[in-house]
Amino acid sequence: MAEHEGRDAVAAVWRIESARIVGALARYTGDFALAEDLAQEALAEALVSWPREGVPRNPAGWLLTVGKRRAIDGFRRRAALDDRYAALARELGEGGVAAGSDPAQQARTAGAELWDPDRIDDDVLALMFISCHPVLSPEARVALTLRVVGGLTSDEIARAFLVPTATVQARITRAKKTLAAARVPFEVPPAAERPARLVSVLRVVYVIFTEGSSASSGSDLIRVDMAAEAQRLARVLTRLVPDEPEVHSLLALLELTAARFPARTGADGAPVLLEHQDRRRWDRSAIGRGRAALARAGKAGRGLGFYGLQAAIAECHAVAPSVAETDWDRIVLLYEALGRLAPSPVVEVNRAVAVSMAEGPAAALRIVDDLVAADALPNSHLLPSVRGELLARLGRAPEARIELERAVSRCGNARERTVLEDKIRLLDPPTGGRSAPPADGE
């Protein structure tokens, strides 16, 4: 087998099976940090062995067995050290080691239950809860989730978030030390704690997708691989927590948003705004999956939550034949409900965009001006870009130019800056009409 084929096989198996392997090893050893290290050691051994000897018939089982053997070796080394300490203690008259405490024997006994198919889902769910534990910083939760649940390497995570690999590695190392110091057990939280902890898990998946769907910096508008990884994690969650409506709502939001990806950029990678998108290029299969997930969330009878309301907004866009025929009045109502449930300046900016389409730019500008007066989103390009678009539609070109130039200075994404610069060039003569500002509509 060619070396590159072996390495590709290792990468593919790891991406699919890593969470199950780390989860099984964590249950086996009782130590999350150790399990992740053991899995990485098994991965390193596979990178050497598979290109030379071929891919084993059961790749995941091979990796798990190697990780288990490494664990047993560690237990044996510690057992030998414990024996030496015990002998020294006996010589000093300080007692001995209790019978039956041989860690190696305990490892062999536990190994029989290592790959219990009935516990695999619990293992993966426990991994997600641990990776997103509230004791960790938001950045650490994202990095650790992508590493141990998503199976991404530190290099891949670093490229995705445009940070140095060393930064990602440091976050992961600190996260594991924090979990150990906090003595976080490897388990699915008790039922009473699960809803609150699930909020953190969903938030991490949402953050990963948000960065993938609208990159905050760099030269690409969309990072499809990152968004796809978030979708995969959301699908895993719907299998692990099938009775939680917000899990299905999150999946619906991700599917419906990703359905527009094919039309959001041109052949050269340049952004294509909603009003100019070829809706025939939207992924109808993804729209169908998203609507089905949203319908399942709605059947719970609890009302739509944070992700469900956003998914409902995305559905309005997905089913509309055009911008003009979109149900903007319903979108306004959904944003009002979202603002009451989870108030934030970003929600208000997006509500203003919907109001501009339903009632006109003057009504929307009042909302935006209130946000400016409150110094909302002081470092974001979103507010001045929307305000500039609204002013342009009202024929106030000089003011619009100032706002759009401010947006350019704050925008970290090269593709979005190009769009804003194009709008500045088109300000003379002033624009009018019914054109959507670039907030949620892209």
N, C-alpha and C positions, 0 to 999 in steps of 0.2 A: 504494500500500500504506500502511495506517495505520502511524504511527510505532511503536506498541506491538507490532504484528505483526512488523515488521522486527526490533525488539529481541528479541522472543521467539524468532524464527528464529535470530538470532545466538547467543543463549544455548543453544538446543537443539543447534545444530551444534557449538558450542564444547565442550559437555559430552561429546558423543560422540567428537569428532575431535581434541580438544586434545592428547592424549598422542601421537597419531601425527604431528601437525603439529610439536610441539616436538621430538619425537624425530628427525624427518626434518631439521629445521633444525639440530639439534645435530650430527647426522652430517655435514651439509653444511658447517657453519662450524667444526666441531671445538671449539666453545665452548658448554658447557651454559648458562651464565648469559646469554650473548649470545642464544642461541636462545630462551630463555624471554622475554627482553625483546622480541625481534623478533616473537614470536607475540603478545605483548600489544599491540604496536603495530599488528599486522594486525587484532587484535580491535577495537581502538579505531577503526580506519578503517572496519571493517565496521559498527560501531554508527552511524557517520555516513552511510555510503553505502547500505546495504541498505534502510533505511526510505525513502530518497529514490528510489533507482533500482530497487529490487526485489531479491529473493534470486537470486543467480546460479544457473545450472543445476548447477554443480559447486561447492557452497559450500566444501567442504574444500580443493579445488584453488585456489579464489580466495584463501582465507586463506594457503595455503602460498605461492602466487605473490607475494602482497603481502609476506610475510615474507622471501622470497628476494630481491625487489627492494630491500627495505630493507637487506638484508645486502650486496648488490652496491653500493648507494649508499655504504655505510660503507667497503667495500673501496676504492672509487674515491677517496673522500676521503682515506683513508690512503695510497693510492698516489700521489695528487697531493702529499700532504705529504712522502712519501718521495722523490718526484722533486725537490722543493725542497731537502730535506736533501742529496740526492745532488749537486745543482748546487753547493750551498754547499761540500760536501766537495771537489768537483773544483777549485773556485776555491782552496781551501786546500791542495790537493795531497794529499788524504787518501783518494783512491780514489773509486769510483763504485758504481752498483747493478749487480748481476749481471744478465746478459741473461735474459729469460724469467721475471722475478720479479714481473710485473705482477699484483697480487692480483685486479684486476677480471677479467683474462683467466682466471685460475685459477678464479674464481667461475663464469664462464660455462661453462668446461669441466666443472666439477663439477656444474653444474646439470642436465646431461643424465641424471645418475644419482640425482637428488634423490628421486624418488618411485618407487623400485624396490619393487614389491609383495612381492618375495621377502625384503626386508629390513625391512618394516614391523614384524613381530613382534619382531625383534631390537631395533629402535629402542625399542619400548615397554618391552621387558624391560630394556634398558639404562637407560631412564629410571627404572624402579622400583628398580633396584640403586643408581643414583646418589642418588635421593631418600632412600633408606634407608641411606646409607653410614654405617659405624660412626664416622667422624670427626665426625658431627653429633650434637647432643643429641637425646634422644628427642622432645622437643617440636618441634624443628626438623624432624625426619624426618616427623612427622605432618603438620605444616603444609605442607612442601614436597611431600609425596606428594599431599595433597589438592589442592594448587595445580596442579602440572604433570602429574600422572597423572589425578587426578579431575576437573580442569577447574573447580574451585570458585574463586570470587573470594575476596579477602581478607575482604570483608564476610561472606560465607557461612561461612567458616571461623571467623571471630570469633563469629558468632551461635551456631554449633554448640558451641563450647567456652566460651561466655560470657566472653570476654575482649575487650578493646578491639581495634578494627581495627588501630590503630597497633602493638599488640603482635605481632599476626600478621605485619604487614608487616615489622617489625623482625626477627622470627625468620627469615622468608624471605630477607631481604637478608643477614643474617649467615650463613645457610646457604650461599647462593651464594658469598659471599666466602670462607667456609671451604673449600668445594670447590675454588675457584680457587687458594687459597693452598696447599692440599694437592696440587694438580695431579692431581686425580682425572680420569682419562681417560673420554671418552664411549664406553663399550664394555660388552658383557656380560663379566663377569669370566671368567678362564680356568677350565676345568672343575675344576681342583683347588681353587680358591677359592670356587666357586659354592655348595656346600652351607652353608658357614659364613655367607656373605653372605645366603643365602636366609632364614636364621633371622631376620635383622633385618627383611627385607621382610615376612615372615609376621607378625612381632610387631607391626609398624605397623598392618597391616590388622586384626589382632585387637584392638588398642587402640582403633582407630576404631570398630569394631563394639561393643565393650564399653561405650564411652561412649554410643553410640546406643541400645543395648538397655536400659541402666540408667543414666540420666543422673545424674551425681554431684552436680549442683546444678540450680537452676531450678525451674520450676513444672510441667514435663512429666516423666512417668515414663520415656517412650520418645521418642527422637528418631528417628523412622522414616526421615527422609531420610538421616541420617548412617549408620544401620545399612544402609540400602539401598546407599549408596555403597561401604561395605566389602564387601558381597556382590558388587557389580559388579566391584570390584578383585580379589576372590578368583576370580571366574569368568574374568577376564582371565588371571590366573596359571595356572589349570588348562589354558588353551589354550597358554600360552607355555612352561610347564614340565610337560607332560603325564605325565612318567614319575616325578615326585616324589610319593610317597604322602601326605606331610604337607600338600601343597598341596590335595589332594582332601579330606583330613581336615578342614582348616580350612573349606573350602567346606561340607562336611557339617555341621559344628558351627554355622555361621552360618545355613544353611537350616533346620536342625531347631529352632534357638532362635527364629528369626524366625517360624517357623510358628505359634508360640503368641501372637504379638503381638496378633492380633485379639481374643483373649479375656483379655488381661492387664489391660485397662482397661475401665471401664464407659463408658456414654454421656457421663458428665460428666468423663471423664478420670481418675477415681479408680482406684487399683490394685485388681485382683481377684486374691486369692491363689490358688495352684494348686488347693487343695481346693475352691474355689468356682467355678472357671472352667468355662464351657460348652465342653466339648471338641468339640462339633459346629462351633464357630467356628474351630477350629484349621485352618490352611491345609494340606489334605491333599496338594495338589500340591507344596508346599515340603517336606513330610515325605517324599514319594516321591523328590524330587530329592536330599534330604539322605541318605536311606538308600542311594540308588544311588551317591552320591559316597563314602560310607563303605565300601560294598562294594568299590568300585574301589580304595580305599586298602588294604583288607585283602588284595586279590589280589597285592600286591607281595611278600607273604610275609616281611616284615621285623618284623612285630608293630606294634601301634598305638603312636604316639608321643604327645607332649603334646596335640596337637589331636585326634588320633584317639581317645584315651581320653575326652576331654570330649565328643566327638561320640557315642561309644557310650553315655555317661550320658544325653545328650540324647535318644538314640534310645529308651532305656528309658522315659523319660517320654512320648515321642511315641506309642508303641504301646500304652501302658497304658490300659485303659478308665476307670480312676479312680485316685485316690491310694491307696486301700486295696489295689487289685489291681496296683500297681506292683511290679516286682521289686526291692525295696529291698536284698535280700541281694546281688544282682549289682551294684547301684550302690555298695554299701559296698566290694566287692572292687575295682571300677574306681577308686574314690577311693584305696584303699590302693595300687594300682599307680601311680596318678598321683602320690601323695605320695612314693613311692620314686624315681620318675623326675624329678620337679620339686618338691621339698619347699617348702612355703610355708604360712604361717598361714591364708591364704584356703582352700587345699585342705583343711586340717585342720578348719576351721569347717564346710565343706560336707560333709566326711566325718562330722562329728558330727551334722549334720542327718539324713544317711542312717541313721546308727546309731540315732538316736532313733526312726526309723520302723521299723527292723528289730528292734531289741532293747529299745527303751523309753528314756524320757528320762534315767533314772539313769545308764545306760551312757554316754550322750552327754555328760552333764554332767561326767563325769570328764575327757573329752577337752577340753572347753571350759575347765574349771578349770586344767588344765595350761597352756593358752594364756594365761590370765589371769596365772598365776604367772610366766610367761616375759615378761610385758609385751608380748605380741604385739598388733599393730594398735592402738597406743595412741590414735590419732586417728580411728579408724574407728567407725562406728555398728554395724557388722556383728556384732562379738563380743558387745557387751552386749545387742543385740536378740535374738540367738539364746539367750544365757544367760537373759535374762528370760523368753523363751517356755518354755524347759525348766523353769525354776523354777516358772512358773505351772502347768505340767502336773503338777508334783510337789506342788502345793498350797501352795507357799511364797510366798504373795502379797506380803507386805511386801518380801521380797528381790527378787521379780520387779519390783515397782514401781520400786525403786531402779535396777535395771539398765535397764529400759525408759525411765526418765526420763533416764538417762545417754545412751542411744542417741538420744533426741530431741535432746539438746543437741549431739550430734556430727553429726547428719544434715543434709546440705546440700540435699536434695531435698524440696520442700514436700509433694509427694504422699506420699512415704514417711513423712514426719513425721506426717501425718494418720493413716496406718495405725497407727503406733506409739502415738499418742495415744488412738486408739480401743481399742487393747489395754489400755492403762492403765485406761481407764474400765470395762472389762469384768472387771477383776481381782476384784471382789467380786460374788458369791462366787467363790472360787478355781476355776479351770478344771481339768479333767482330760481324759481321753480321748486320742485319737490324732490330734492336729492338727499339721501340719507347720510348723516354724519357717520364717521368710521368708528363706532363703538362696538356694540354687540353684533352689528350687521355684517361684518366682514366674513 
